[in-house]
Amino acid sequence: MNIQELKCFVVVADRLNFTRAAKELYVTPPTVTHHIQHLEEELGVKLFIRDSKSVQLTTAVKSFIMMLMISYYVWKLFLIV
């Protein structure tokens, strides 16, 4: 697990869209997919329910996401300042 994987996780969770997350993170959608898959393998849990038209959060990670999102946006805020 690394910071790039966690950033991908937080942005996908916020946007519920891999393509939009990739654009925001300045990476390709396959890179986002790779990071999410690696994170899911390492944690041993599915983070998203995805099909060709939608992305949803799994029940197991909804509360965890809120803590990560807060941490990510605070970190991002300090980079801007």
FENDA-V72759 format. One record per pair of residues at least 24 apart in sequence whose C-alpha atoms are under 10 Angstrom apart, sorted by the first residue. I is the first residue (numbers start at 1). J is the second residue. D is the distance in Angstrom with one decimal. If there is no record, write none. Layout:
# FENDA-V72759
i->I j->J d->D
i->I j->J d->D
This chain:
# FENDA-V72759
i->1 j->35 d->9.0
i->1 j->38 d->7.9
i->1 j->39 d->6.2
i->1 j->40 d->9.7
i->1 j->41 d->9.9
i->1 j->42 d->7.2
i->1 j->43 d->8.7
i->2 j->35 d->9.2
i->2 j->39 d->8.8
i->3 j->72 d->9.8
i->4 j->32 d->9.2
i->4 j->35 d->7.6
i->4 j->36 d->9.9
i->5 j->31 d->9.7
i->5 j->32 d->8.0
i->5 j->33 d->9.8
i->5 j->34 d->8.8
i->5 j->35 d->5.0
i->5 j->36 d->6.5
i->5 j->37 d->9.3
i->5 j->38 d->7.9
i->5 j->39 d->6.6
i->5 j->40 d->10.0
i->6 j->35 d->8.3
i->6 j->36 d->8.4
i->6 j->39 d->7.9
i->6 j->68 d->8.1
i->6 j->69 d->9.7
i->6 j->72 d->8.6
i->7 j->32 d->9.6
i->7 j->35 d->9.4
i->7 j->36 d->9.8
i->7 j->68 d->8.8
i->7 j->69 d->8.9
i->7 j->72 d->7.0
i->7 j->73 d->9.9
i->8 j->32 d->6.1
i->8 j->33 d->8.7
i->8 j->34 d->9.8
i->8 j->35 d->6.9
i->8 j->36 d->6.9
i->8 j->39 d->9.7
i->9 j->33 d->9.7
i->9 j->35 d->8.0
i->9 j->36 d->6.3
i->9 j->37 d->10.0
i->9 j->39 d->8.3
i->9 j->40 d->9.8
i->9 j->47 d->8.3
i->9 j->48 d->9.4
i->9 j->65 d->8.4
i->9 j->68 d->8.8
i->9 j->69 d->9.1
i->10 j->65 d->6.8
i->10 j->66 d->8.8
i->10 j->67 d->9.7
i->10 j->68 d->6.5
i->10 j->69 d->5.6
i->10 j->70 d->9.3
i->10 j->71 d->9.4
i->10 j->72 d->7.2
i->10 j->73 d->9.3
i->11 j->65 d->10.0
i->11 j->68 d->9.9
i->11 j->69 d->8.0
i->11 j->72 d->8.9
i->11 j->73 d->9.8
i->12 j->36 d->9.0
i->12 j->48 d->9.1
i->12 j->55 d->8.6
i->12 j->56 d->9.6
i->12 j->57 d->9.5
i->13 j->47 d->8.8
i->13 j->48 d->8.1
i->13 j->55 d->8.6
i->13 j->56 d->8.0
i->13 j->57 d->6.9
i->13 j->61 d->9.7
i->13 j->62 d->9.0
i->13 j->65 d->7.2
i->13 j->66 d->9.3
i->13 j->68 d->9.8
i->13 j->69 d->8.4
i->14 j->57 d->9.7
i->14 j->65 d->8.7
i->14 j->66 d->9.4
i->14 j->69 d->7.7
i->15 j->55 d->9.1
i->15 j->56 d->10.0
i->16 j->48 d->8.9
i->16 j->50 d->9.4
i->16 j->54 d->7.5
i->16 j->55 d->5.2
i->16 j->56 d->6.4
i->16 j->57 d->8.0
i->17 j->50 d->9.5
i->17 j->53 d->9.4
i->17 j->54 d->7.4
i->17 j->55 d->6.2
i->17 j->56 d->9.0
i->18 j->50 d->9.9
i->18 j->54 d->9.5
i->18 j->55 d->8.1
